[in-house]
Amino acid sequence: MFETLTPPKPDAILAQMAPYKDDTRVDKMNLGIGVYMNDRGETIILDSVKTAEKRLLDEEKTKTYVGLAGDLGYNQAMKAIVFGEDAVSNDRINGIQAPGGSGALRVLAELMGRMRPNARVWLSGPTWPNHYALLKTGQVEIGEYPYFDPETCTVNFEAMTAKLRTLGPDDVVVLHGCCHNPTGANLTNAQWDEVAQIAAETGFLPFFDIAYQGFGDGLEADAYGVRKFADTVKEMLVAVSCSKNFGIYRDRVGCAFAMGADAKTTNVAYAHLQNIGRGIYSMPPDHGAAVVRIIWEDAELRQQWKNELDAMCERMLSLRTQLAEGFRKQSGGNRFDFIAEHRGMFSLLGLTPEQVERLKTEFGIYIIGDSRFNIAGMQEANVERFVQAVLAVSSDA
């Protein structure tokens, strides 16, 4: 039967790994893959995570299954992180541990399919390619709503809200939590307020994907959009990842939350989430979730983690400022000022695929074909060379 298969389309990010590895240039840069690196180009383990892992190793007595919902203490920790500590006792919100943010998306997509088999799912333009693969379930129809204006490199809020106002109860809108849109452009708090009100008025189901909380303006500030919706709408879905803000990428730690109109409907959804997980991966992995729980339940470790997260956030903000200033100084124009306004790990440079290819072949700089690059993969010593290379291949040369 294998002869019926044709090669799948390669992943744009993973496809870069082999040529980058084979590139012998000592000054090459990999700014495509979405992992946080320090100024030495290392993706290190946080000190808080190391301490929690040592404690887990010493105290762990068994490797038996933890249950369909996963580590309940971890789930409560994530509820507090995402929705606020005051929400921990809110019985309208409940969730299960999932294998990473992708696992959470898939579980919630299945729940969405059970609730609304013929739903229309709306993704932002652009979004992550994996959203299409993970959220396509059952008979759902996937559409796109306007989000990014490539001319201004900002959110096209007028077009976005105009589209959202045409939707209704049969529609599911996938919303990027802070720093999550691959463009780097984010909604302001006032814009979140307006979108939340539109959701309440039209009845569309908000489906948040939040994987970078703490990478924008801080842990609490970055949760504004999700918390505003939780206070405004009757129902919502939220997929969470710990890969970035805890730096536990390979441990695959996520959470899938459902918020219903009341405790009764939420409990039914919670049961379905467990049932769905049972049919996909059976039981979630435990190690990374236990580490997060240990950190959150220990006041000293929690503060240490917050300090480390703040340091990562501040470094990215500093790099954004340095890049914007470098482009302004070398080009004499403000075309790239948006880099300092964007938040999180990514920004779109506005280069053509041909210019992106020139960056790779002529300068050893690897970014994604749509010109998305990872701020957190940059080292300060490379800022000037990066700016020079981008200007050399762009119209500002």
Disulfide bonds with the S-S distance in Angstrom:
none
